[in-house]
Amino acid sequence: MFSPRSTPSSGRRQSLRVTGRKSLAGTPTGLLFSPRRTSLAARSTPTRVQSYSTSDALHFDVQTFGSSLPVKVMEALTMADADDQISVKVDESGWAWMVCGERLIIWKICQTAVAKLSVCKGLQLPTSEFAYYADLVSISSPSPLETASVQSISVMAVAPEGTARFWPSLAHEGNYTETVVDMGENLCNFVVAVRGGSFIVSSYKGQMMRLGADPSGKLLQRALQQGQGVLSGIGRRVSSLFGMRLHSVLWVGEMGCLYTLTSCGLSKWEVDEVTEHQVLSWDSSRALTESVADAIWGSESNYEEIKEGVNVTYMDMQLSQDGLVVLAAAWHPSDSPCLAYFCLVTLLDNGNNISDELSVEVTKYNPPFQSEDALQAMRLMLPRASSPAAFLYNEELVFACSTGTGRGGLPEEKIPFNTPGDRLRGGGCCANLPVFFSQNSGLVAVVARESASMLPETMEDSLCFSLAGAGPEATAMETPTRMEPVAQEDKTKLLKAAFLQFCRNDLVGAQTMTDELFPPEGDGDGEVGGELDLVVTRINLDLVDDYPASDPRWAESVPDESAGFPLTSLIILHQLEDKMKAHGCFMDFLLQVGLLDRLGQTAVRSSPMATRLLLCEHAEKLQAAMTLKNHHTKHGELVNRAILIALRKSNAAVSTSLTAADVFFREVSQISSVFECLLEEEERTLKENPVDSVKWAEVVLSVNTIIKVHNTGSSPMHVYGCLLIIWCASIYCVSRQIEVCINFCKCQQTKKRSHLHKYSDPLLSTLLKHHWQRLQP
């Protein structure tokens, strides 16, 4: 997936020179947050505000989370020295801890307004030359942490240089044991609790040690067992030579799996109470770099030259229901201005390997690039594994976005936390909400406003246009006003209004309106051409063929088309992605309100077709249009000619302010017409050029490549419950391409057959040679 680039926003960070305790900012991969020193006078004690909205946030509110902070936390913030590093971590179990200098405070977040029974303990950390931070602390319990008593909770804290202090019971602050973790000269960066009451400690260079207490209370340690993969067995000296850096450690308790993300790749361990086994070691650097670069710069005409200079770094990793989500940032030093593009890459873990299919979502957050260390301050949060909602955050801001793999999602928006004296000191997921610790306000949650729609803004405006009576003839210069849905007798408009309510998070209102329009016990369900099927089909067709009338880019941002449709413009691709997201939202709407299972059949091309199959066809055509648009860089001249042929056949007019591609890609429902036009253009080229010419070979390869990429459908089968359309169309096109070549061969009996089989893929090559042999006397 590819999200539109936004106007570069101000994300600059100022590094302040300080004295006193050493900071880890200079270490590879940086801190959870880069060190920021403020004067003691500038420090503020959190005050509880029930809800406030930042001036720049349109779709989100920042609300207080839980009860007031414990007194110990408030006192620590007030008494903190100017050079004390403060960081906070919120655990999904409802526990939180704050590191302030060499003091550790752990408390249970109380969900009630009054925290009379809240637990809060203060612990003293070992002396260290370096600043502590919350990722170097973890807690464990034999029972679930959500219900665990304070006596059963154990705590492990590790100093950056390796001194580990273990409290077997949080109830006894003075009872602890110590040891030194053998990391050599490398600094520690993560501590995570795993099974068996043990902990995994990692270093910036990727070393992994497992710590646990024996029955006498003594701390034991050993290196994590390595497998035989590409990255396994890399010692501290070798990893230092290679420059391998550990960016993230992720423990998935339900699966008993531990993931690590380094600059070299991804590793996975299966961990039980005593032992662990490395089951995956994947060299991710090349695959991720190429995929990210293609998603950002792939539509540029000189992409092959650009991608050689692209730099990609990783910051964090989280788990969603669609796979592992990696937070990455990419930049090209030659860009002017040089921007850092933050991306979310979703990887599918198949058990012992990572799937070759991955999803790249380029967010709209692209601040000016300063340094790789500055990028490492950004972290990723996925509040609900089943939702595509994602939050990027650092000390100064929260950026709401989506992973790009689910339906709907959040509107992309930056929520700043840069008022005087305020900083975000950390956070985590709790109660399925993104929770952050604000220097000024304590624990706060970022929640979407009820009026915020999950639809892309352009699609939202188009739907509002249609409800207000505006049609496709509305000019792009007219600025629509978002309206509340207008109740009319037209069931299509009323169902659109219900859909809008659903997208604005009013599921109850959407369900009520839908039940009134199409009662559950209504007649006609399942019939060919039933009212429900006609209305659903009409709305979905309006979405995929939507006119971008409310988008000023349609009229104002189209470059000169003298050389064909613009190779560097992402406008069309963004519009297609918006349509795909809108289609996904509509399918989710039909499922949630109970209409999807009631769909029957619709008359299409003079024959009955399952309505779900038609909806699937729309989705596949959207995917085909996006794929075709992505291929125009490498095959621009060929695709240009095919588009012009298709428009000429449909008698479509192209205005002076638009390109042929604008007009063609707008009507997605007719996208399949381009395949036949590609074959016609191929046949023309084969006739006009000798069989041993480069042109002859290029057109066969190009058409074959374009058709092949449409052979695999990407729509979720469980949603549509039907076969895919584009795959069938592609098979037809492949067979037609073979027919074109064979017919041409009949006219070229004297030519050498070697010119045929070396120009295409193995399948096409085999078929061509087979048919050539049949033509021989």
Number of C-alpha atoms within 10 A of each C-alpha: 19 22 23 18 16 12 10 15 13 10 16 12 14 9 12 9 8 14 9 11 15 15 20 21 20 12 14 18 26 23 23 24 25 23 24 20 17 16 10 15 9 11 20 16 20 20 15 17 14 11 13 11 14 14 8 11 13 16 20 24 19 21 19 23 29 20 18 21 21 20 10 15 23 16 11 20 20 15 12 16 16 18 21 22 25 26 21 26 24 24 21 18 16 19 19 23 26 25 28 25 24 19 18 22 19 23 21 22 25 20 14 12 10 11 16 10 8 15 16 21 18 17 18 15 19 15 13 17 12 18 24 32 30 26 22 20 26 22 26 23 24 12 11 11 18 13 10 14 15 18 12 15 20 22 22 26 30 28 25 22 20 23 18 22 21 23 21 23 19 23 17 14 14 11 11 17 15 17 16 14 23 16 21 12 10 19 20 24 32 25 25 22 23 24 20 16 19 23 24 24 30 28 24 24 28 27 22 22 19 23 25 20 17 9 7 6 14 13 19 13 18 13 16 19 15 19 17 11 14 14 20 14 13 16 13 18 11 12 17 15 9 13 13 20 22 26 25 24 24 18 21 14 12 6 9 15 20 21 21 21 23 25 22 20 20 19 25 24 21 16 20 13 11 11 12 18 16 21 17 25 24 17 18 16 16 11 12 22 19 15 15 28 23 19 19 23 18 22 21 20 16 14 17 13 10 17 18 11 13 18 16 23 22 28 24 26 24 21 20 21 14 18 19 20 26 23 23 27 26 23 22 21 13 10 10 8 12 15 20 24 24 26 27 29 24 24 21 18 15 10 10 12 14 19 11 10 8 18 23 26 23 27 26 23 26 23 20 18 20 14 9 19 17 20 25 24 21 26 24 22 23 24 21 18 15 12 19 21 25 24 21 22 22 25 25 20 17 22 20 26 24 25 29 23 22 17 22 26 24 22 21 21 19 23 23 21 19 12 10 10 16 20 21 27 25 26 26 22 20 21 14 12 18 24 29 27 26 25 22 20 24 24 26 24 23 20 15 19 14 14 14 16 22 22 26 21 15 20 22 18 21 24 25 23 20 17 21 17 10 14 13 13 8 15 17 18 14 11 13 17 11 13 12 12 20 15 14 11 9 9 17 20 22 20 22 24 24 26 27 25 23 25 25 19 17 16 18 13 14 23 19 13 20 23 16 9 17 16 11 13 8 10 11 15 20 18 16 19 19 17 19 26 25 18 19 24 19 12 19 21 18 17 22 24 19 20 23 21 24 23 22 15 14 21 16 12 13 18 14 12 15 8 10 16 22 24 19 15 14 21 16 22 22 17 26 22 20 22 26 25 22 24 24 19 23 24 22 20 24 19 14 14 20 15 19 19 14 15 23 22 22 25 16 12 7 7 9 14 16 21 27 24 19 22 20 25 22 26 28 24 23 24 21 25 27 22 15 21 20 20 18 20 19 18 17 19 13 17 27 18 15 22 23 18 19 22 19 11 11 11 9 13 10 14 10 9 14 18 19 20 20 19 18 19 23 20 17 25 19 16 19 16 16 21 24 18 20 27 23 17 18 24 20 12 17 21 12 11 13 14 20 14 11 11 15 21 20 17 21 22 15 19 22 22 15 20 22 16 15 22 18 14 21 12 16 11 12 7 15 21 12 17 15 21 18 22 20 15 17 20 15 15 20 20 14 16 24 20 15 17 18 19 12 15 20 14 10 13 13 8 14 10 17 11 13 23 18 12 18 19 14 11 9 18 15 14 15 21 16 12 16 17 11 9 12 8 5
